[in-house]
Amino acid sequence: MQNTFMEKLEDVLLPIADKLNNNKYLASLRDGFMVALPLIIFGSIFIVIANFPFLDKILSESQFTAWQNAISPASDATLSIMGLFVIIGIGYKLTQRNELEGIYGAVTALSAVLILTPQVVGKTEGVIPTEILGAKGMFLGIIVSIISAELYSYFTKKDITIKMPNGVPDQVAKSFSALLPVAFTLTIFVVLRIVVALTPFETLQNLIYTIVQEPLTALGRGLPATIVAVLFIQVFWFFGLHGQIIVNTVFDPIWYSLNNENLAAFKQGVELPNIITKQFIDTFLVGMGGTGGTLAVVLGIYLLCRSKQNKEIAKLGTPASIFNVNEPILFGLPIIMNPLVILPWILSPVIITIVSYTSMYLGLVPKPSGVIVPWTTPIFISGYLATGNSWQGAMLQLVNLVITFVIWWPFLKLLDKNYLRQEKEN
């Protein structure tokens, strides 16, 4: 029965995966994220170190601030500006797929994004805000890097270049050959910036961010809104966008407000009014290895998979996953842009959201008390603390972990089979 299901799953998903993998834009997008992977893993490790659970309670305020200031540059210079590395990677890989010199496509993509980036923070001009070089600007960065690489390739293939005479060193000749294609491409983005500056949005980043925020803001609160929010988070992440930051910007004010209502009721010893709170999201969705409950994926790899690639990714991702940092798994497995795992990636968080909500609605598990538990707190400890020191909170996390594992099971087997085939061919 299992083999029949696996064969049907393979028949449906593998042709789709092959088509997507052969699409130069999607392949360049995937490879661009892989360029950033070493930096993402490095930054993820130092995020855990800087935000180790309850460190702010152990150290004095000044000691904790000094610790954060000493450690945070490691993640600030990598994970916080990962958009830059992805932009360079996409520009390079796409230009390379167009059979041209990849490095010129990479620097053109980077320059195009910087042209469109507002260089002001508060009242200080000439400063580029790092958030726009990170998750917040990722969506625009991806689009611009693809368009700029294609424009550069178009002008180059149309032979709009400066040709140097024979005898000129090869690197010098290549630089002059790239001059006009780069200039024409970047001029288009300069004009685009000027045009957008005349609109109420002022920058393309504001335009994109507003378009994303408005439909989310209209969703309100409650289980249906939370399910939609979770779906948005998963879909954004699948395409390499930091779904948590994008969605939380809209929902955090609502979730924190609900959290505070629960905390006030908890202190007074009366019935807690809300199920959906900030702590609900952080504990029963993010707090299981990171977004999407990927600790279950790591466990599944150890128990089910035989390919070298999967095993190595699990080893790399385990330490960070324990503290709910899952970028190594997202980018290394990969989950991002991988059609073989899109179904469990989107389905499992929705199901555990419904299971968690229903368990609290029926009174099987206490509602979140409103006490803020650090998001890096490992599974079971976080569930226990978030529900007012209740063992049922930890048990609910265990149930969610098992559910996520079962949903991922056939897809991990299929992914592993695919990787094993590739490893044998290579």
DRENDO-1510 file (C-alpha; in Angstrom, 1 decimal, always signed):
<recs>
REC; n; res; u; v; w
REC; 1; MET; +0.0; +0.0; +0.0 .
REC; 2; GLN; +2.8; +2.4; +1.0 .
REC; 3; ASN; +4.8; +1.6; -2.2 .
REC; 4; THR; +1.7; +2.2; -4.3 .
REC; 5; PHE; +1.2; +5.6; -2.7 .
REC; 6; MET; +4.9; +6.5; -3.1 .
REC; 7; GLU; +4.8; +5.5; -6.7 .
REC; 8; LYS; +1.7; +7.7; -7.4 .
REC; 9; LEU; +3.3; +10.6; -5.5 .
REC; 10; GLU; +6.5; +10.2; -7.5 .
REC; 11; ASP; +4.6; +10.0; -10.8 .
REC; 12; VAL; +2.8; +13.3; -10.0 .
REC; 13; LEU; +5.6; +15.3; -8.3 .
REC; 14; LEU; +8.8; +14.3; -10.2 .
REC; 15; PRO; +7.6; +15.6; -13.6 .
REC; 16; ILE; +6.6; +18.9; -12.0 .
REC; 17; ALA; +10.0; +19.1; -10.3 .
REC; 18; ASP; +11.9; +18.4; -13.5 .
REC; 19; LYS; +10.0; +21.2; -15.3 .
REC; 20; LEU; +10.7; +23.7; -12.5 .
REC; 21; ASN; +14.3; +22.6; -12.2 .
REC; 22; ASN; +14.8; +23.2; -16.0 .
REC; 23; ASN; +13.3; +26.7; -15.8 .
REC; 24; LYS; +16.2; +29.0; -15.9 .
REC; 25; TYR; +14.6; +31.7; -13.6 .
REC; 26; LEU; +13.6; +29.2; -10.9 .
REC; 27; ALA; +16.9; +27.4; -11.1 .
REC; 28; SER; +18.8; +30.6; -10.8 .
REC; 29; LEU; +16.7; +31.6; -7.9 .
REC; 30; ARG; +17.4; +28.3; -6.2 .
REC; 31; ASP; +21.1; +28.5; -6.9 .
REC; 32; GLY; +21.3; +32.1; -5.8 .
REC; 33; PHE; +20.0; +31.1; -2.4 .
REC; 34; MET; +22.6; +28.3; -2.3 .
REC; 35; VAL; +25.4; +30.9; -2.8 .
REC; 36; ALA; +24.2; +32.5; +0.5 .
REC; 37; LEU; +23.9; +29.2; +2.4 .
REC; 38; PRO; +27.3; +29.2; +4.2 .
REC; 39; LEU; +26.7; +32.8; +5.4 .
REC; 40; ILE; +23.2; +31.9; +6.5 .
REC; 41; ILE; +24.4; +29.0; +8.5 .
REC; 42; PHE; +27.1; +31.1; +10.1 .
REC; 43; GLY; +24.6; +33.8; +11.0 .
REC; 44; SER; +22.1; +31.3; +12.3 .
REC; 45; ILE; +24.6; +29.9; +14.8 .
REC; 46; PHE; +25.4; +33.3; +16.2 .
REC; 47; ILE; +21.7; +34.3; +16.5 .
REC; 48; VAL; +21.3; +31.3; +18.9 .
REC; 49; ILE; +24.4; +32.3; +20.8 .
REC; 50; ALA; +23.3; +35.9; +21.1 .
REC; 51; ASN; +19.8; +35.0; +22.1 .
REC; 52; PHE; +20.4; +31.9; +24.3 .
REC; 53; PRO; +17.2; +31.3; +26.4 .
REC; 54; PHE; +17.0; +33.2; +29.6 .
REC; 55; LEU; +20.5; +34.6; +29.3 .
REC; 56; ASP; +19.0; +38.1; +30.0 .
REC; 57; LYS; +17.9; +36.7; +33.4 .
REC; 58; ILE; +21.3; +35.2; +34.3 .
REC; 59; LEU; +23.3; +38.2; +33.4 .
REC; 60; SER; +22.9; +41.8; +34.6 .
REC; 61; GLU; +21.3; +44.2; +32.1 .
REC; 62; SER; +24.7; +45.8; +31.3 .
REC; 63; GLN; +26.4; +42.4; +30.9 .
REC; 64; PHE; +23.6; +41.2; +28.6 .
REC; 65; THR; +23.8; +44.3; +26.5 .
REC; 66; ALA; +27.6; +44.0; +26.3 .
REC; 67; TRP; +27.2; +40.3; +25.2 .
REC; 68; GLN; +24.7; +41.2; +22.6 .
REC; 69; ASN; +26.9; +44.0; +21.2 .
REC; 70; ALA; +29.8; +41.7; +21.0 .
REC; 71; ILE; +28.0; +38.8; +19.3 .
REC; 72; SER; +25.4; +40.5; +17.1 .
REC; 73; PRO; +27.8; +41.7; +14.3 .
REC; 74; ALA; +28.2; +38.1; +13.3 .
REC; 75; SER; +24.6; +37.8; +12.3 .
REC; 76; ASP; +24.2; +41.5; +11.3 .
REC; 77; ALA; +26.9; +41.1; +8.7 .
REC; 78; THR; +25.4; +37.8; +7.3 .
REC; 79; LEU; +21.8; +36.8; +8.1 .
REC; 80; SER; +20.5; +40.4; +8.5 .
REC; 81; ILE; +21.7; +41.3; +5.0 .
REC; 82; MET; +21.3; +38.0; +3.3 .
REC; 83; GLY; +19.3; +39.7; +0.6 .
REC; 84; LEU; +22.6; +41.1; -0.8 .
REC; 85; PHE; +24.2; +37.7; -1.1 .
REC; 86; VAL; +21.1; +36.2; -2.7 .
REC; 87; ILE; +20.9; +39.2; -5.2 .
REC; 88; ILE; +24.5; +38.6; -6.2 .
REC; 89; GLY; +24.0; +34.9; -6.5 .
REC; 90; ILE; +20.9; +35.2; -8.7 .
REC; 91; GLY; +22.5; +37.8; -11.0 .
REC; 92; TYR; +25.6; +35.6; -11.3 .
REC; 93; LYS; +23.8; +32.3; -12.0 .
REC; 94; LEU; +21.2; +33.7; -14.4 .
REC; 95; THR; +23.8; +35.6; -16.5 .
REC; 96; GLN; +25.9; +32.4; -16.5 .
REC; 97; ARG; +22.9; +30.4; -17.7 .
REC; 98; ASN; +22.6; +33.0; -20.5 .
REC; 99; GLU; +26.2; +31.9; -21.4 .
REC; 100; LEU; +27.8; +35.2; -20.5 .
REC; 101; GLU; +30.3; +36.3; -17.8 .
REC; 102; GLY; +28.4; +35.7; -14.6 .
REC; 103; ILE; +30.3; +38.3; -12.4 .
REC; 104; TYR; +29.1; +41.2; -14.5 .
REC; 105; GLY; +25.5; +40.1; -14.1 .
REC; 106; ALA; +26.1; +39.8; -10.4 .
REC; 107; VAL; +27.5; +43.3; -9.9 .
REC; 108; THR; +24.9; +44.8; -12.2 .
REC; 109; ALA; +22.1; +43.2; -10.1 .
REC; 110; LEU; +23.6; +44.5; -6.9 .
REC; 111; SER; +24.0; +48.0; -8.3 .
REC; 112; ALA; +20.4; +48.0; -9.7 .
REC; 113; VAL; +19.0; +47.1; -6.2 .
REC; 114; LEU; +21.2; +49.8; -4.5 .
REC; 115; ILE; +19.9; +52.4; -7.0 .
REC; 116; LEU; +16.4; +51.6; -6.0 .
REC; 117; THR; +17.2; +51.6; -2.3 .
REC; 118; PRO; +16.5; +54.8; -0.3 .
REC; 119; GLN; +19.8; +55.9; +1.2 .
REC; 120; VAL; +18.5; +57.6; +4.3 .
REC; 121; VAL; +17.8; +56.4; +7.9 .
REC; 122; GLY; +15.7; +58.9; +9.9 .
REC; 123; LYS; +17.1; +62.3; +9.1 .
REC; 124; THR; +20.6; +60.9; +8.2 .
REC; 125; GLU; +21.3; +60.8; +4.5 .
REC; 126; GLY; +23.8; +58.6; +2.8 .
REC; 127; VAL; +23.0; +55.6; +4.9 .
REC; 128; ILE; +21.4; +52.4; +3.6 .
REC; 129; PRO; +19.0; +50.7; +6.1 .
REC; 130; THR; +20.1; +47.1; +6.6 .
REC; 131; GLU; +16.5; +45.9; +6.9 .
REC; 132; ILE; +16.0; +46.7; +3.2 .
REC; 133; LEU; +19.1; +44.7; +2.4 .
REC; 134; GLY; +17.7; +41.8; +4.3 .
REC; 135; ALA; +14.2; +40.1; +4.6 .
REC; 136; LYS; +12.1; +43.2; +4.0 .
REC; 137; GLY; +13.7; +44.0; +0.7 .
REC; 138; MET; +14.1; +40.4; -0.5 .
REC; 139; PHE; +11.1; +40.3; -2.7 .
REC; 140; LEU; +12.1; +43.4; -4.6 .
REC; 141; GLY; +15.7; +42.2; -4.7 .
REC; 142; ILE; +14.8; +39.0; -6.4 .
REC; 143; ILE; +12.7; +40.7; -9.1 .
REC; 144; VAL; +15.3; +43.3; -9.7 .
REC; 145; SER; +18.2; +40.8; -9.9 .
REC; 146; ILE; +16.3; +38.7; -12.5 .
REC; 147; ILE; +15.3; +41.7; -14.6 .
REC; 148; SER; +18.8; +43.4; -14.5 .
REC; 149; ALA; +20.6; +40.1; -15.4 .
REC; 150; GLU; +18.2; +39.7; -18.3 .
REC; 151; LEU; +18.7; +43.3; -19.5 .
REC; 152; TYR; +22.4; +43.0; -19.2 .
REC; 153; SER; +22.3; +39.7; -21.2 .
REC; 154; TYR; +20.0; +41.3; -23.9 .
REC; 155; PHE; +22.3; +44.3; -24.5 .
REC; 156; THR; +25.4; +42.1; -24.6 .
REC; 157; LYS; +23.9; +39.6; -27.1 .
REC; 158; LYS; +22.7; +42.5; -29.2 .
REC; 159; ASP; +26.4; +43.3; -29.4 .
REC; 160; ILE; +26.0; +46.8; -27.9 .
REC; 161; THR; +29.5; +46.7; -26.6 .
REC; 162; ILE; +32.9; +48.4; -26.9 .
REC; 163; LYS; +35.4; +46.3; -28.7 .
REC; 164; MET; +39.0; +46.7; -27.8 .
REC; 165; PRO; +41.8; +46.1; -30.3 .
REC; 166; ASN; +43.9; +43.0; -30.3 .
REC; 167; GLY; +46.7; +42.9; -27.8 .
REC; 168; VAL; +44.7; +44.5; -25.0 .
REC; 169; PRO; +44.7; +42.3; -21.9 .
REC; 170; ASP; +41.7; +40.0; -21.7 .
REC; 171; GLN; +40.3; +41.3; -18.4 .
REC; 172; VAL; +40.5; +44.9; -19.7 .
REC; 173; ALA; +38.8; +43.9; -22.9 .
REC; 174; LYS; +36.0; +42.2; -20.9 .
REC; 175; SER; +35.5; +45.2; -18.7 .
REC; 176; PHE; +35.1; +47.6; -21.6 .
REC; 177; SER; +32.8; +45.1; -23.4 .
REC; 178; ALA; +30.5; +45.1; -20.3 .
REC; 179; LEU; +30.5; +48.9; -20.0 .
REC; 180; LEU; +27.6; +49.7; -22.3 .
REC; 181; PRO; +25.3; +46.8; -21.3 .
REC; 182; VAL; +25.9; +47.7; -17.6 .
REC; 183; ALA; +25.3; +51.4; -18.3 .
REC; 184; PHE; +22.1; +50.9; -20.3 .
REC; 185; THR; +20.7; +48.5; -17.7 .
REC; 186; LEU; +21.4; +50.7; -14.7 .
REC; 187; THR; +20.1; +53.8; -16.5 .
REC; 188; ILE; +16.7; +52.1; -16.8 .
REC; 189; PHE; +16.6; +51.6; -13.0 .
REC; 190; VAL; +17.7; +55.2; -12.4 .
REC; 191; VAL; +14.7; +56.3; -14.5 .
REC; 192; LEU; +12.4; +53.9; -12.6 .
REC; 193; ARG; +13.5; +55.3; -9.3 .
REC; 194; ILE; +12.8; +58.8; -10.4 .
REC; 195; VAL; +9.3; +57.8; -11.6 .
REC; 196; VAL; +8.4; +56.0; -8.4 .
REC; 197; ALA; +9.7; +59.0; -6.3 .
REC; 198; LEU; +7.0; +61.1; -7.9 .
REC; 199; THR; +4.2; +58.8; -6.5 .
REC; 200; PRO; +2.9; +58.7; -2.9 .
REC; 201; PHE; +4.9; +55.6; -2.2 .
REC; 202; GLU; +8.2; +57.4; -2.9 .
REC; 203; THR; +10.2; +54.1; -3.1 .
REC; 204; LEU; +9.6; +50.7; -4.7 .
REC; 205; GLN; +10.3; +49.1; -1.3 .
REC; 206; ASN; +7.3; +51.0; +0.1 .
REC; 207; LEU; +5.2; +50.1; -2.8 .
REC; 208; ILE; +5.9; +46.4; -2.5 .
REC; 209; TYR; +5.5; +46.4; +1.3 .
REC; 210; THR; +2.2; +48.2; +1.1 .
REC; 211; ILE; +0.8; +45.8; -1.5 .
REC; 212; VAL; +1.8; +42.9; +0.8 .
REC; 213; GLN; +0.5; +44.5; +4.0 .
REC; 214; GLU; -2.9; +45.7; +2.9 .
REC; 215; PRO; -4.5; +42.3; +2.2 .
REC; 216; LEU; -3.0; +40.9; +5.5 .
REC; 217; THR; -4.3; +43.8; +7.6 .
REC; 218; ALA; -7.9; +43.2; +6.4 .
REC; 219; LEU; -7.8; +39.6; +7.8 .
REC; 220; GLY; -8.3; +40.6; +11.5 .
REC; 221; ARG; -8.0; +38.1; +14.2 .
REC; 222; GLY; -9.2; +34.6; +15.2 .
REC; 223; LEU; -8.5; +31.1; +13.9 .
REC; 224; PRO; -9.5; +31.7; +10.2 .
REC; 225; ALA; -7.2; +34.8; +10.1 .
REC; 226; THR; -4.4; +32.9; +11.8 .
REC; 227; ILE; -4.7; +30.0; +9.3 .
REC; 228; VAL; -4.4; +32.6; +6.4 .
REC; 229; ALA; -1.5; +34.2; +8.2 .
REC; 230; VAL; +0.3; +30.9; +8.5 .
REC; 231; LEU; -0.4; +30.1; +4.9 .
REC; 232; PHE; +1.1; +33.4; +3.9 .
REC; 233; ILE; +4.2; +32.7; +6.1 .
REC; 234; GLN; +4.7; +29.3; +4.5 .
REC; 235; VAL; +4.2; +30.5; +0.9 .
REC; 236; PHE; +6.5; +33.5; +1.4 .
REC; 237; TRP; +9.2; +31.3; +2.8 .
REC; 238; PHE; +8.8; +28.7; +0.0 .
REC; 239; PHE; +9.8; +31.5; -2.4 .
REC; 240; GLY; +12.7; +32.5; -0.2 .
REC; 241; LEU; +11.1; +35.5; +1.5 .
REC; 242; HIS; +11.2; +35.8; +5.3 .
REC; 243; GLY; +7.5; +35.1; +5.9 .
REC; 244; GLN; +7.7; +35.7; +9.6 .
REC; 245; ILE; +9.0; +39.2; +9.2 .
REC; 246; ILE; +6.5; +40.1; +6.4 .
REC; 247; VAL; +3.4; +38.7; +8.1 .
REC; 248; ASN; +4.4; +39.5; +11.7 .
REC; 249; THR; +4.8; +43.2; +10.8 .
REC; 250; VAL; +1.0; +43.2; +10.3 .
REC; 251; PHE; -0.1; +40.7; +12.9 .
REC; 252; ASP; +2.3; +41.3; +15.8 .
REC; 253; PRO; +0.4; +44.4; +17.1 .
REC; 254; ILE; -2.8; +42.2; +17.2 .
REC; 255; TRP; -1.1; +39.1; +18.7 .
REC; 256; TYR; +0.8; +41.1; +21.3 .
REC; 257; SER; -2.4; +42.9; +22.4 .
REC; 258; LEU; -4.1; +39.6; +22.8 .
REC; 259; ASN; -1.0; +38.3; +24.7 .
REC; 260; ASN; -1.2; +41.2; +27.1 .
REC; 261; GLU; -4.9; +40.6; +27.7 .
REC; 262; ASN; -4.1; +37.0; +28.7 .
REC; 263; LEU; -1.2; +38.1; +30.9 .
REC; 264; ALA; -3.5; +40.5; +32.8 .
REC; 265; ALA; -6.1; +37.8; +33.3 .
REC; 266; PHE; -3.4; +35.3; +34.4 .
REC; 267; LYS; -2.1; +37.7; +37.1 .
REC; 268; GLN; -5.6; +38.2; +38.4 .
REC; 269; GLY; -6.3; +34.5; +38.4 .
REC; 270; VAL; -9.4; +34.7; +36.1 .
REC; 271; GLU; -10.2; +32.9; +32.9 .
REC; 272; LEU; -7.8; +33.7; +30.0 .
REC; 273; PRO; -9.8; +35.4; +27.2 .
REC; 274; ASN; -7.7; +34.4; +24.1 .
REC; 275; ILE; -6.3; +31.3; +22.5 .
REC; 276; ILE; -4.5; +33.0; +19.6 .
REC; 277; THR; -1.7; +35.2; +21.0 .
REC; 278; LYS; +1.9; +36.0; +20.1 .
REC; 279; GLN; +3.0; +33.2; +22.4 .
REC; 280; PHE; +0.7; +30.8; +20.7 .
REC; 281; ILE; +2.4; +31.5; +17.4 .
REC; 282; ASP; +6.0; +31.4; +18.9 .
REC; 283; THR; +5.5; +28.3; +21.0 .
REC; 284; PHE; +3.3; +26.0; +18.9 .
REC; 285; LEU; +4.4; +26.9; +15.4 .
REC; 286; VAL; +7.9; +28.6; +15.5 .
REC; 287; GLY; +8.9; +26.8; +18.7 .
REC; 288; MET; +9.2; +23.4; +17.1 .
REC; 289; GLY; +12.5; +23.8; +15.3 .
REC; 290; GLY; +11.6; +27.0; +13.5 .
REC; 291; THR; +9.0; +28.1; +11.0 .
REC; 292; GLY; +7.0; +25.1; +9.7 .
REC; 293; GLY; +8.0; +22.8; +12.6 .
REC; 294; THR; +11.2; +21.6; +10.9 .
REC; 295; LEU; +12.5; +19.8; +13.9 .
REC; 296; ALA; +10.3; +17.0; +12.8 .
REC; 297; VAL; +12.0; +17.1; +9.4 .
REC; 298; VAL; +15.4; +16.8; +11.0 .
REC; 299; LEU; +14.2; +13.8; +13.0 .
REC; 300; GLY; +12.7; +12.3; +9.8 .
REC; 301; ILE; +16.0; +12.6; +8.0 .
REC; 302; TYR; +17.8; +10.7; +10.8 .
REC; 303; LEU; +15.1; +8.0; +10.9 .
REC; 304; LEU; +14.1; +7.6; +7.2 .
REC; 305; CYS; +16.8; +8.9; +4.9 .
REC; 306; ARG; +19.9; +7.3; +3.5 .
REC; 307; SER; +21.3; +9.9; +1.0 .
REC; 308; LYS; +24.6; +11.6; +2.0 .
REC; 309; GLN; +23.2; +15.0; +1.2 .
REC; 310; ASN; +20.2; +14.7; +3.6 .
REC; 311; LYS; +22.4; +13.3; +6.4 .
REC; 312; GLU; +24.9; +16.1; +6.1 .
REC; 313; ILE; +22.2; +18.7; +6.1 .
REC; 314; ALA; +20.6; +17.2; +9.2 .
REC; 315; LYS; +24.0; +17.2; +11.0 .
REC; 316; LEU; +24.5; +20.9; +10.1 .
REC; 317; GLY; +20.9; +21.9; +11.0 .
REC; 318; THR; +20.4; +20.0; +14.3 .
REC; 319; PRO; +22.2; +22.4; +16.7 .
REC; 320; ALA; +20.3; +25.5; +15.3 .
REC; 321; SER; +17.0; +23.6; +15.1 .
REC; 322; ILE; +17.1; +22.8; +18.8 .
REC; 323; PHE; +16.9; +26.5; +19.4 .
REC; 324; ASN; +14.3; +27.1; +16.7 .
REC; 325; VAL; +16.6; +28.5; +14.0 .
REC; 326; ASN; +16.0; +26.6; +10.8 .
REC; 327; GLU; +17.6; +28.5; +8.0 .
REC; 328; PRO; +20.2; +25.7; +7.5 .
REC; 329; ILE; +17.3; +23.3; +6.8 .
REC; 330; LEU; +15.3; +25.8; +4.7 .
REC; 331; PHE; +18.2; +26.6; +2.4 .
REC; 332; GLY; +20.2; +23.4; +2.7 .
REC; 333; LEU; +17.6; +20.6; +2.2 .
REC; 334; PRO; +16.3; +22.7; +0.4 .
REC; 335; ILE; +12.7; +23.5; +1.3 .
REC; 336; ILE; +12.8; +26.8; -0.6 .
REC; 337; MET; +11.8; +26.4; -4.3 .
REC; 338; ASN; +11.6; +22.6; -3.9 .
REC; 339; PRO; +8.3; +21.3; -5.4 .
REC; 340; LEU; +8.8; +17.9; -3.9 .
REC; 341; VAL; +8.1; +19.3; -0.4 .
REC; 342; ILE; +5.7; +22.1; -1.0 .
REC; 343; LEU; +2.7; +20.1; +0.2 .
REC; 344; PRO; +4.0; +19.1; +3.6 .
REC; 345; TRP; +5.6; +22.5; +4.1 .
REC; 346; ILE; +2.3; +24.3; +3.7 .
REC; 347; LEU; -0.1; +21.6; +5.0 .
REC; 348; SER; +1.6; +20.6; +8.3 .
REC; 349; PRO; +1.7; +24.1; +10.0 .
REC; 350; VAL; -2.0; +24.6; +9.1 .
REC; 351; ILE; -3.0; +21.3; +10.7 .
REC; 352; ILE; -1.0; +21.9; +13.9 .
REC; 353; THR; -2.5; +25.4; +14.1 .
REC; 354; ILE; -6.0; +23.8; +14.0 .
REC; 355; VAL; -5.0; +21.0; +16.4 .
REC; 356; SER; -3.5; +23.4; +18.9 .
REC; 357; TYR; -6.4; +25.8; +18.7 .
REC; 358; THR; -9.0; +23.0; +19.1 .
REC; 359; SER; -7.1; +21.5; +22.1 .
REC; 360; MET; -7.2; +24.8; +23.9 .
REC; 361; TYR; -10.8; +25.5; +22.9 .
REC; 362; LEU; -11.9; +22.1; +24.3 .
REC; 363; GLY; -9.9; +22.8; +27.5 .
REC; 364; LEU; -7.5; +19.9; +27.0 .
REC; 365; VAL; -4.6; +22.3; +27.1 .
REC; 366; PRO; -4.4; +25.6; +29.0 .
REC; 367; LYS; -4.4; +28.8; +26.9 .
REC; 368; PRO; -1.1; +30.7; +26.7 .
REC; 369; SER; -0.7; +32.6; +29.9 .
REC; 370; GLY; +0.8; +35.7; +28.3 .
REC; 371; VAL; +4.2; +35.2; +29.9 .
REC; 372; ILE; +6.8; +35.9; +27.2 .
REC; 373; VAL; +9.0; +32.9; +26.6 .
REC; 374; PRO; +12.1; +33.6; +24.5 .
REC; 375; TRP; +11.6; +32.2; +21.0 .
REC; 376; THR; +14.9; +30.3; +21.1 .
REC; 377; THR; +13.6; +28.2; +24.1 .
REC; 378; PRO; +13.8; +24.5; +23.0 .
REC; 379; ILE; +10.6; +22.5; +22.4 .
REC; 380; PHE; +8.8; +21.0; +25.5 .
REC; 381; ILE; +10.4; +23.6; +27.8 .
REC; 382; SER; +8.7; +26.4; +25.8 .
REC; 383; GLY; +5.3; +24.6; +25.8 .
REC; 384; TYR; +5.5; +24.0; +29.5 .
REC; 385; LEU; +6.3; +27.6; +30.3 .
REC; 386; ALA; +4.0; +29.3; +27.8 .
REC; 387; THR; +0.9; +27.6; +29.2 .
REC; 388; GLY; +1.6; +28.6; +32.8 .
REC; 389; ASN; +3.9; +25.7; +33.8 .
REC; 390; SER; +1.5; +23.1; +32.4 .
REC; 391; TRP; +2.7; +19.6; +31.3 .
REC; 392; GLN; -0.2; +19.6; +28.8 .
REC; 393; GLY; +1.6; +22.4; +26.8 .
REC; 394; ALA; +4.7; +20.3; +26.4 .
REC; 395; MET; +2.5; +17.3; +25.5 .
REC; 396; LEU; +0.7; +19.3; +22.8 .
REC; 397; GLN; +4.1; +20.1; +21.3 .
REC; 398; LEU; +4.9; +16.4; +21.2 .
REC; 399; VAL; +1.6; +15.7; +19.5 .
REC; 400; ASN; +2.3; +18.4; +16.9 .
REC; 401; LEU; +5.8; +17.0; +16.4 .
REC; 402; VAL; +4.4; +13.6; +15.6 .
REC; 403; ILE; +1.7; +15.0; +13.3 .
REC; 404; THR; +4.3; +17.0; +11.4 .
REC; 405; PHE; +6.6; +13.9; +11.1 .
REC; 406; VAL; +3.8; +11.8; +9.8 .
REC; 407; ILE; +2.8; +14.4; +7.1 .
REC; 408; TRP; +6.4; +14.7; +6.0 .
REC; 409; TRP; +7.1; +11.0; +6.0 .
REC; 410; PRO; +6.3; +10.1; +2.4 .
REC; 411; PHE; +7.7; +13.3; +1.0 .
REC; 412; LEU; +11.0; +12.8; +2.8 .
REC; 413; LYS; +11.2; +9.3; +1.4 .
REC; 414; LEU; +10.6; +10.6; -2.1 .
REC; 415; LEU; +13.1; +13.4; -1.7 .
REC; 416; ASP; +15.7; +10.9; -0.4 .
REC; 417; LYS; +15.0; +8.5; -3.2 .
REC; 418; ASN; +15.6; +11.3; -5.7 .
REC; 419; TYR; +18.9; +12.4; -4.0 .
REC; 420; LEU; +20.1; +8.7; -3.9 .
REC; 421; ARG; +19.5; +8.5; -7.6 .
REC; 422; GLN; +21.5; +11.6; -8.3 .
REC; 423; GLU; +24.3; +10.5; -6.0 .
REC; 424; LYS; +24.6; +7.2; -7.9 .
REC; 425; GLU; +24.6; +9.0; -11.2 .
REC; 426; ASN; +27.4; +11.3; -10.1 .
</recs>
